[in-house]
Amino acid sequence: DNDFLTRPRFGGTIDNAKLDVVHGFTIDQFRVNSFALANLRYSFSIFRWLRMNLFLDYAHVFSTLMPETQDIIGSGYGFRLLTIGGLPIWLTHGIGKRVYPADLPVEHTFMIMTAAGW
């Protein structure tokens, strides 16, 4: 039932691979039957080699393996550094919270990623 090729999934903090992202949770933390997801991102350059991103996410899970629906919110911030040779390095901090059906404690996720491809 958790086949990542056939079941929708989301989570994670870095969306470089165009994954379904809710900041503050680990990659593919949620494997579901159906969900709705809204992502907002604002980014700006601080220096030519440093870019900052701000994130806000909301997900509503319609159908899971469990009988209840869920509402999940996430936010975060991140930096993209361009190093020598143009190699990008992403550093992010995500803050996530499950608000329905139970108001659970805040979760934090820190991620570092790079992409080698000159």
DSSP file (Angstrom, degrees, kcal/mol; ACC not computed):
  #  RESIDUE AA STRUCTURE BP1 BP2  ACC     N-H-->O    O-->H-N    N-H-->O    O-->H-N    TCO  KAPPA ALPHA  PHI   PSI    X-CA   Y-CA   Z-CA
    1    1 A D              0   0    0      0, 0.0    64,-0.0     0, 0.0     5,-0.0   0.000 360.0 360.0 360.0 -17.5    0.0    0.0    0.0
    2    2 A N        +     0   0    0      4,-0.0     2,-0.4     3,-0.0    30,-0.0   0.027 360.0 148.6-102.5  28.0    3.0    2.4    0.4
    3    3 A D    >>  -     0   0    0      1,-0.2     4,-2.2     2,-0.1     3,-1.1  -0.486  40.9-149.7 -64.4 117.5    4.3    2.0   -3.1
    4    4 A F  T 34 S+     0   0    0     -2,-0.4    -1,-0.2     1,-0.3     5,-0.1   0.634  92.0  58.5 -69.7 -12.4    5.8    5.4   -3.9
    5    5 A L  T 34 S+     0   0    0      1,-0.1    -1,-0.3     3,-0.1    -2,-0.1   0.727 118.1  27.0 -85.7 -22.1    5.1    5.0   -7.6
    6    6 A T  T <4 S+     0   0    0     -3,-1.1    -2,-0.2     1,-0.1    -1,-0.1   0.627 109.8  68.9-115.7 -17.8    1.3    4.7   -7.2
    7    7 A R  S  < S-     0   0    0     -4,-2.2    26,-0.2    27,-0.0    -1,-0.1  -0.887  82.4-116.8-107.6 132.4    0.4    6.5   -4.0
    8    8 A P        +     0   0    0      0, 0.0    24,-2.4     0, 0.0     2,-0.3  -0.322  40.3 178.6 -59.7 146.7    0.6   10.3   -3.6
    9    9 A R  E     +A   31   0A   0     22,-0.2    11,-0.3    -5,-0.1     2,-0.3  -0.984  10.2 175.9-147.9 156.6    3.1   11.4   -1.0
   10   10 A F  E     +A   30   0A   0     20,-2.0    20,-2.4    -2,-0.3     2,-0.3  -0.965  24.7  99.7-155.7 171.9    4.5   14.6    0.3
   11   11 A G  E     +     0   0A   0      9,-1.4    16,-0.3    -2,-0.3    17,-0.2  -0.774  35.4 106.7 133.8-178.7    6.8   16.1    2.9
   12   12 A G  E     -A   25   0A   0     13,-1.1    13,-0.6    14,-0.4    10,-0.4  -0.317  56.3-119.5 102.5 173.6   10.3   17.4    2.8
   13   13 A T  S    S+     0   0    0      1,-0.2     2,-0.5    10,-0.2    10,-0.1   0.558  88.3  63.3-129.6 -21.9   12.0   20.8    2.9
   14   14 A I        -     0   0    0      1,-0.1     3,-0.3    78,-0.1    -1,-0.2  -0.946  52.7-173.9-113.7 125.1   13.8   21.2   -0.4
   15   15 A D    >   +     0   0    0     -2,-0.5     3,-1.9     1,-0.2    -1,-0.1   0.045  47.6 117.9-106.6  26.6   11.7   21.3   -3.6
   16   16 A N  T 3  S+     0   0    0      1,-0.3    -1,-0.2     2,-0.1    -2,-0.0   0.845  78.5  51.0 -60.4 -34.2   14.5   21.3   -6.2
   17   17 A A  T 3  S-     0   0    0     -3,-0.3    -1,-0.3     1,-0.0    -2,-0.1   0.297 119.0-111.5 -87.6  10.8   13.3   18.0   -7.6
   18   18 A K    <   +     0   0    0     -3,-1.9    -2,-0.1     1,-0.2     2,-0.1   0.873  62.9 159.4  60.7  39.4    9.8   19.4   -7.9
   19   19 A L        -     0   0    0     -5,-0.2     2,-0.7     1,-0.1    -1,-0.2  -0.440  55.2 -92.7 -81.8 163.3    8.5   17.0   -5.1
   20   20 A D        -     0   0    0    -11,-0.3    -9,-1.4    -2,-0.1     2,-0.4  -0.730  57.6-164.5 -77.7 117.7    5.3   17.7   -3.3
   21   21 A V        +     0   0    0     -2,-0.7     2,-0.4   -11,-0.2    -9,-0.2  -0.889  33.2 174.3-119.2 133.6    6.6   19.7   -0.3
   22   22 A V    >   -     0   0    0     -2,-0.4     3,-1.1   -10,-0.4   -10,-0.4  -0.932  39.5-129.2-126.2 108.8    5.3   20.6    3.1
   23   23 A H  T 3  S+     0   0    0     -2,-0.4    52,-0.3     1,-0.2   -10,-0.2  -0.235  87.1  40.6 -62.1 141.5    8.2   22.3    5.0
   24   24 A G  T 3  S+     0   0    0      1,-0.4    72,-0.5    50,-0.2     2,-0.3   0.337  98.8  85.3 103.4  -4.7    8.9   21.0    8.4
   25   25 A F  E <  S-A   12   0A   0     -3,-1.1   -13,-1.1   -13,-0.6    -1,-0.4  -0.870  81.7 -98.9-125.5 160.3    8.4   17.3    7.7
   26   26 A T  E >   -     0   0A   0     -2,-0.3     3,-1.7   -15,-0.2   -14,-0.4  -0.303  56.0 -74.1 -76.2 162.8   10.7   14.7    6.3
   27   27 A I  E 3  S-     0   0A   0      1,-0.3   -15,-0.2   -16,-0.3    -1,-0.2  -0.308 114.7  -4.1 -59.8 132.2   10.7   13.6    2.7
   28   28 A D  E 3  S+     0   0A   0     -8,-0.3    -1,-0.3   -17,-0.2   -17,-0.2   0.769  84.2 145.9  55.1  30.8    7.7   11.4    1.8
   29   29 A Q  E <   +     0   0A   0     -3,-1.7     2,-0.6   -19,-0.2   -18,-0.2   0.835  62.8  55.1 -64.7 -31.2    6.5   11.4    5.5
   30   30 A F  E     +A   10   0A   0    -20,-2.4   -20,-2.0    -4,-0.2     2,-0.5  -0.915  61.7 177.8-110.0 116.9    2.9   11.3    4.3
   31   31 A R  E     +A    9   0A   0     -2,-0.6    34,-0.4   -22,-0.2   -22,-0.2  -0.981  23.9 158.7-115.3 120.4    1.8    8.6    1.9
   32   32 A V        -     0   0    0    -24,-2.4    32,-0.2    -2,-0.5     3,-0.1  -0.713  52.8-119.6-135.3 175.1   -1.9    9.0    1.3
   33   33 A N  S    S-     0   0    0     30,-3.1     2,-0.3     1,-0.4    31,-0.2   0.838  95.2  -9.7 -86.9 -41.2   -4.7    8.1   -1.1
   34   34 A S  E     +B   63   0B   0     29,-1.3    29,-1.6   -27,-0.1    28,-1.6  -0.984  66.5 164.1-157.5 149.1   -5.6   11.8   -2.0
   35   35 A F  E     -B   61   0B   0     -2,-0.3     2,-0.4    26,-0.2    26,-0.2  -0.984  28.7-129.7-158.4 161.9   -4.7   15.3   -0.7
   36   36 A A  E     -B   60   0B   0     24,-2.4    24,-2.4    -2,-0.3     2,-0.4  -0.942  27.7-171.3-115.8 142.6   -4.8   19.0   -1.6
   37   37 A L  E     -B   59   0B   0     -2,-0.4     2,-0.4    22,-0.2    22,-0.2  -0.998  12.5-171.8-141.4 133.5   -1.7   21.1   -1.3
   38   38 A A  E     -B   58   0B   0     20,-2.7    20,-2.1    -2,-0.4     2,-0.4  -0.995   9.3-173.4-125.6 131.1   -1.0   24.8   -1.6
   39   39 A N  E     -B   57   0B   0     -2,-0.4     2,-0.4    18,-0.2    18,-0.2  -0.979   5.5-171.8-125.1 135.7    2.6   26.2   -1.6
   40   40 A L  E     +B   56   0B   0     16,-2.6    16,-1.9    -2,-0.4     2,-0.4  -0.978   8.3 179.6-121.3 140.0    3.7   29.8   -1.5
   41   41 A R  E     -B   55   0B   0     -2,-0.4     2,-0.4    14,-0.2    14,-0.2  -0.995  11.2-174.5-142.2 135.3    7.3   30.9   -2.0
   42   42 A Y  E     +B   54   0B   0     12,-2.2    12,-2.9    -2,-0.4     2,-0.3  -0.998  15.3 176.8-125.2 129.8    9.0   34.3   -2.0
   43   43 A S  E     +B   53   0B   0     -2,-0.4     2,-0.3    10,-0.2    10,-0.2  -0.971   7.0 171.4-136.4 151.4   12.6   34.6   -2.9
   44   44 A F  E     -B   52   0B   0      8,-2.3     8,-3.0    -2,-0.3     2,-0.4  -0.986  33.8-106.8-153.2 155.4   15.1   37.3   -3.3
   45   45 A S  E     -B   51   0B   0     -2,-0.3     6,-0.3     6,-0.2     3,-0.1  -0.733  22.7-179.7 -89.3 131.4   18.9   37.8   -3.8
   46   46 A I  E    S-     0   0B   0      4,-2.5     2,-0.3    -2,-0.4     5,-0.2   0.849  80.5  -4.5 -89.9 -48.8   20.9   39.1   -0.9
   47   47 A F  E >  S-B   50   0B   0      3,-1.6     3,-0.9     1,-0.0    -1,-0.4  -0.816  86.1 -95.0-130.6 173.1   24.2   39.0   -2.9
   48   48 A R  T 3  S+     0   0    0     -2,-0.3     3,-0.0     1,-0.2    -3,-0.0   0.820 128.6  36.9 -60.5 -30.1   24.9   37.7   -6.4
   49   49 A W  T 3  S+     0   0    0      1,-0.1    33,-2.4    32,-0.1     2,-0.4   0.373 112.2  65.6-103.7   1.2   25.9   34.3   -4.8
   50   50 A L  E <   +BC  47  81B   0     -3,-0.9    -4,-2.5    31,-0.2    -3,-1.6  -0.982  56.0 178.5-134.1 123.5   23.4   34.2   -2.0
   51   51 A R  E     -BC  45  80B   0     29,-2.1    29,-2.6    -2,-0.4     2,-0.4  -0.968  13.9-150.5-124.5 138.0   19.6   33.9   -2.4
   52   52 A M  E     -BC  44  79B   0     -8,-3.0    -8,-2.3    -2,-0.4     2,-0.4  -0.878   9.1-165.3-110.1 142.5   17.0   33.6    0.4
   53   53 A N  E     -BC  43  78B   0     25,-2.7    25,-2.2    -2,-0.4     2,-0.4  -0.974   4.7-161.6-125.0 138.8   13.6   31.8    0.1
   54   54 A L  E     -BC  42  77B   0    -12,-2.9   -12,-2.2    -2,-0.4     2,-0.3  -0.965  15.7-164.4-118.0 139.1   10.6   32.0    2.4
   55   55 A F  E     +BC  41  76B   0     21,-2.7    21,-1.5    -2,-0.4     2,-0.3  -0.909  18.4 179.3-128.5 149.5    8.0   29.3    2.3
   56   56 A L  E     +BC  40  75B   0    -16,-1.9   -16,-2.6    -2,-0.3     2,-0.3  -0.943  16.2 178.6-146.2 128.4    4.4   28.7    3.5
   57   57 A D  E     -BC  39  74B   0     17,-3.3    17,-2.1    -2,-0.3     2,-0.3  -0.924  13.6-173.1-132.6 152.5    2.5   25.5    2.9
   58   58 A Y  E     -BC  38  73B   0    -20,-2.1   -20,-2.7    -2,-0.3     2,-0.4  -0.981   7.1-176.8-143.6 135.0   -0.9   24.0    3.7
   59   59 A A  E     -BC  37  72B   0     13,-2.9    13,-2.8    -2,-0.3     2,-0.5  -0.996  11.2-164.2-132.8 139.7   -2.1   20.4    3.0
   60   60 A H  E     -BC  36  71B   0    -24,-2.4   -24,-2.4    -2,-0.4     2,-0.6  -0.985  14.5-150.2-120.0 118.8   -5.5   18.8    3.6
   61   61 A V  E     -BC  35  70B   0      9,-2.7     9,-1.3    -2,-0.5   -26,-0.2  -0.796  15.1-179.3 -91.6 119.2   -5.4   15.0    3.5
   62   62 A F  E     +     0   0B   0    -28,-1.6     2,-0.4    -2,-0.6   -27,-0.2   0.862  69.9  16.2 -82.8 -39.0   -8.7   13.6    2.3
   63   63 A S  E     +B   34   0B   0    -29,-1.6   -30,-3.1     6,-0.0   -29,-1.3  -0.975  65.6 158.6-146.9 123.7   -7.9    9.9    2.5
   64   64 A T        -     0   0    0      2,-0.8   -32,-0.1    -2,-0.4   -34,-0.0  -0.635  59.5 -89.9-125.8-174.6   -5.2    8.0    4.4
   65   65 A L  S    S+     0   0    0    -34,-0.4   -33,-0.1    -2,-0.2    -1,-0.0   0.755 115.1  68.1 -70.0 -23.3   -4.7    4.5    5.6
   66   66 A M  S    S-     0   0    0      2,-0.2    -2,-0.8     1,-0.1     0, 0.0  -0.610  96.7-116.7 -91.9 159.5   -6.3    5.7    8.8
   67   67 A P  S    S+     0   0    0      0, 0.0     2,-0.2     0, 0.0    -1,-0.1   0.557  84.8  82.7 -75.8  -6.7  -10.0    6.7    8.8
   68   68 A E  S    S-     0   0    0      1,-0.0    -4,-0.2    -5,-0.0    -2,-0.2  -0.652  71.8-126.8-104.0 154.8   -9.5   10.4    9.6
   69   69 A T        -     0   0    0     -2,-0.2     2,-0.3    -6,-0.1    -7,-0.2  -0.493  26.8-150.8 -84.2 164.6   -8.7   13.5    7.5
   70   70 A Q  E     -C   61   0B   0     -9,-1.3    -9,-2.7    -2,-0.2     2,-0.4  -0.982  12.2-152.6-138.1 148.9   -5.8   15.7    8.5
   71   71 A D  E     -CD  60 100B   0     29,-2.1    28,-2.1    -2,-0.3    29,-1.4  -0.995  21.2-178.1-119.8 129.9   -4.8   19.4    8.1
   72   72 A I  E     -CD  59  98B   0    -13,-2.8   -13,-2.9    -2,-0.4     2,-0.3  -0.986   7.5-169.4-131.7 134.2   -1.1   20.1    8.1
   73   73 A I  E     +CD  58  97B   0     24,-2.8    24,-2.8    -2,-0.4     2,-0.3  -0.923   7.4 179.7-121.8 152.2    0.7   23.5    7.8
   74   74 A G  E     +CD  57  96B   0    -17,-2.1   -17,-3.3    -2,-0.3     2,-0.3  -0.989   7.0 175.4-147.2 154.1    4.3   24.2    7.2
   75   75 A S  E     +CD  56  95B   0     20,-2.3    20,-3.5   -52,-0.3     2,-0.3  -0.934  12.8 148.7-148.0 169.6    6.6   27.1    6.9
   76   76 A G  E     -CD  55  94B   0    -21,-1.5   -21,-2.7    -2,-0.3     2,-0.3  -0.986  29.8-129.1 176.9 176.7   10.3   27.6    6.5
   77   77 A Y  E     +CD  54  93B   0     16,-2.0    16,-2.6    -2,-0.3     2,-0.3  -0.969  23.3 178.6-144.0 157.1   13.2   29.6    5.2
   78   78 A G  E     -CD  53  92B   0    -25,-2.2   -25,-2.7    -2,-0.3     2,-0.4  -0.987  18.0-139.5-157.4 163.6   16.2   28.6    3.2
   79   79 A F  E     -CD  52  91B   0     12,-2.9    12,-2.6    -2,-0.3     2,-0.5  -0.975   5.7-156.3-128.5 142.2   19.4   29.8    1.5
   80   80 A R  E     -CD  51  90B   0    -29,-2.6   -29,-2.1    -2,-0.4     2,-0.4  -0.982  14.2-167.7-117.7 120.1   20.9   28.9   -1.8
   81   81 A L  E     -CD  50  89B   0      8,-2.9     8,-2.3    -2,-0.5     2,-0.7  -0.883  13.3-147.9-106.0 136.2   24.7   29.6   -2.1
   82   82 A L  E     - D   0  88B   0    -33,-2.4     3,-0.1    -2,-0.4     5,-0.1  -0.920  25.3-167.9-100.7 115.9   26.5   29.5   -5.4
   83   83 A T    >   -     0   0    0      4,-2.8     3,-2.4    -2,-0.7     4,-0.2  -0.175  41.0 -46.1 -93.3-172.7   30.1   28.3   -4.6
   84   84 A I  G >  S+     0   0    0      1,-0.3     3,-0.6     2,-0.2    -1,-0.2  -0.315 131.9  19.3 -56.4 130.7   33.2   28.2   -6.8
   85   85 A G  G 3  S-     0   0    0      1,-0.2    -1,-0.3    -3,-0.1    -2,-0.1   0.472 128.6 -77.9  84.4   2.3   32.4   26.9  -10.2
   86   86 A G  G <  S+     0   0    0     -3,-2.4    -1,-0.2     1,-0.3    -2,-0.2   0.607  77.3 159.4  83.5  11.9   28.6   27.6   -9.8
   87   87 A L    <   -     0   0    0     -3,-0.6    -4,-2.8    -4,-0.2     2,-0.3  -0.569  33.6-139.2 -69.5 120.1   27.9   24.6   -7.6
   88   88 A P  E     -D   82   0B   0      0, 0.0    27,-1.1     0, 0.0     2,-0.4  -0.602  17.5-169.4 -84.3 142.2   24.6   25.3   -5.7
   89   89 A I  E     -DE  81 114B   0     -8,-2.3    -8,-2.9    -2,-0.3     2,-0.4  -0.998   6.9-157.3-127.9 126.2   24.2   24.4   -2.0
   90   90 A W  E     -DE  80 113B   0     23,-3.2    23,-2.1    -2,-0.4     2,-0.4  -0.886   8.9-175.6-105.7 133.8   20.8   24.7   -0.4
   91   91 A L  E     +DE  79 112B   0    -12,-2.6   -12,-2.9    -2,-0.4     2,-0.3  -0.998  14.8 173.3-125.0 124.4   20.3   25.0    3.4
   92   92 A T  E     -DE  78 111B   0     19,-2.4    19,-2.0    -2,-0.4     2,-0.4  -0.955  25.1-161.7-136.0 153.4   16.8   25.0    4.7
   93   93 A H  E     -DE  77 110B   0    -16,-2.6   -16,-2.0    -2,-0.3     2,-0.4  -0.985  18.0-167.8-130.6 120.8   14.9   25.0    8.0
   94   94 A G  E     -DE  76 109B   0     15,-3.2    15,-2.2    -2,-0.4     2,-0.5  -0.874   9.7-161.1-112.7 144.1   11.3   23.9    8.0
   95   95 A I  E     +DE  75 108B   0    -20,-3.5   -20,-2.3    -2,-0.4     2,-0.3  -0.981  18.7 179.7-124.7 116.6    8.7   24.2   10.7
   96   96 A G  E     -DE  74 107B   0     11,-2.9    11,-3.2   -72,-0.5     2,-0.3  -0.864   9.8-174.8-123.0 153.7    5.6   22.0   10.5
   97   97 A K  E     -D   73   0B   0    -24,-2.8   -24,-2.8    -2,-0.3     2,-0.6  -0.986  21.3-142.7-148.4 134.3    2.5   21.4   12.5
   98   98 A R  E     +D   72   0B   0      7,-0.4     6,-2.0    -2,-0.3   -26,-0.2  -0.878  25.1 173.2 -92.3 118.9   -0.4   19.0   12.4
   99   99 A V  E     +     0   0B   0    -28,-2.1   -27,-0.2    -2,-0.6    -1,-0.1   0.651  44.9  77.4-106.0 -18.3   -3.4   21.0   13.4
  100  100 A Y  E    S+D   71   0B   0    -29,-1.4   -29,-2.1     2,-0.1    -1,-0.3  -0.988  99.1   3.9-146.0 136.5   -6.3   18.7   12.8
  101  101 A P  S    S+     0   0    0      0, 0.0     2,-0.4     0, 0.0    -1,-0.1  -0.993 140.6  16.7 -83.8 -16.1   -7.6   16.2   14.1
  102  102 A A  S    S-     0   0    0      0, 0.0     2,-1.4     0, 0.0    -2,-0.1  -0.961  74.4-127.9-121.0 139.3   -5.2   16.7   17.0
  103  103 A D        -     0   0    0     -2,-0.4    -4,-0.2    -4,-0.1    -3,-0.0  -0.683  42.0-175.1 -83.8  92.0   -3.1   19.8   17.7
  104  104 A L        -     0   0    0     -6,-2.0    -6,-0.1    -2,-1.4     3,-0.1  -0.435  29.7 -83.6 -90.8 162.5    0.3   18.2   17.9
  105  105 A P        -     0   0    0      0, 0.0    -7,-0.4     0, 0.0    -1,-0.2  -0.158  55.1 -88.3 -61.7 158.5    3.6   19.8   18.8
  106  106 A V        -     0   0    0     -9,-0.1     2,-0.4   -11,-0.0    -9,-0.2  -0.395  39.8-148.5 -67.0 141.3    5.7   21.7   16.2
  107  107 A E  E     -E   96   0B   0    -11,-3.2   -11,-2.9    -3,-0.1     2,-0.4  -0.902   6.6-154.8-113.0 144.9    8.2   19.6   14.2
  108  108 A H  E     -E   95   0B   0     -2,-0.4     2,-0.4   -13,-0.2   -13,-0.2  -0.942   8.8-174.1-120.1 140.6   11.5   21.0   12.8
  109  109 A T  E     -E   94   0B   0    -15,-2.2   -15,-3.2    -2,-0.4     2,-0.4  -0.995   4.3-167.6-135.4 129.7   13.4   19.7    9.8
  110  110 A F  E     -E   93   0B   0     -2,-0.4     2,-0.4   -17,-0.2   -17,-0.2  -0.954  13.6-178.6-113.7 134.2   16.9   20.9    8.7
  111  111 A M  E     -E   92   0B   0    -19,-2.0   -19,-2.4    -2,-0.4     2,-0.4  -0.988  16.7-168.6-136.6 145.6   18.2   19.9    5.3
  112  112 A I  E     +E   91   0B   0     -2,-0.4     2,-0.3   -21,-0.2   -21,-0.2  -0.999  18.8 169.2-127.6 132.4   21.3   20.4    3.3
  113  113 A M  E     -E   90   0B   0    -23,-2.1   -23,-3.2    -2,-0.4     2,-0.3  -0.996  12.2-175.8-144.2 147.8   21.5   19.5   -0.4
  114  114 A T  E     -E   89   0B   0     -2,-0.3     2,-0.4   -25,-0.2   -25,-0.2  -0.940  14.4-146.8-135.8 161.5   23.8   20.1   -3.3
  115  115 A A        -     0   0    0    -27,-1.1     2,-0.7    -2,-0.3    -2,-0.0  -0.951   7.2-156.8-133.7 112.9   23.6   19.2   -7.0
  116  116 A A        +     0   0    0     -2,-0.4   -29,-0.0   -29,-0.1    -2,-0.0  -0.802  43.1 124.0 -90.9 115.7   26.8   18.4   -8.9
  117  117 A G              0   0    0     -2,-0.7    -1,-0.1     1,-0.0    -2,-0.0  -0.349 360.0 360.0-171.0  79.8   26.3   19.0  -12.6
  118  118 A W              0   0    0    -31,-0.0    -2,-0.0    -2,-0.0   -31,-0.0   0.476 360.0 360.0 -83.0 360.0   28.7   21.3  -14.3
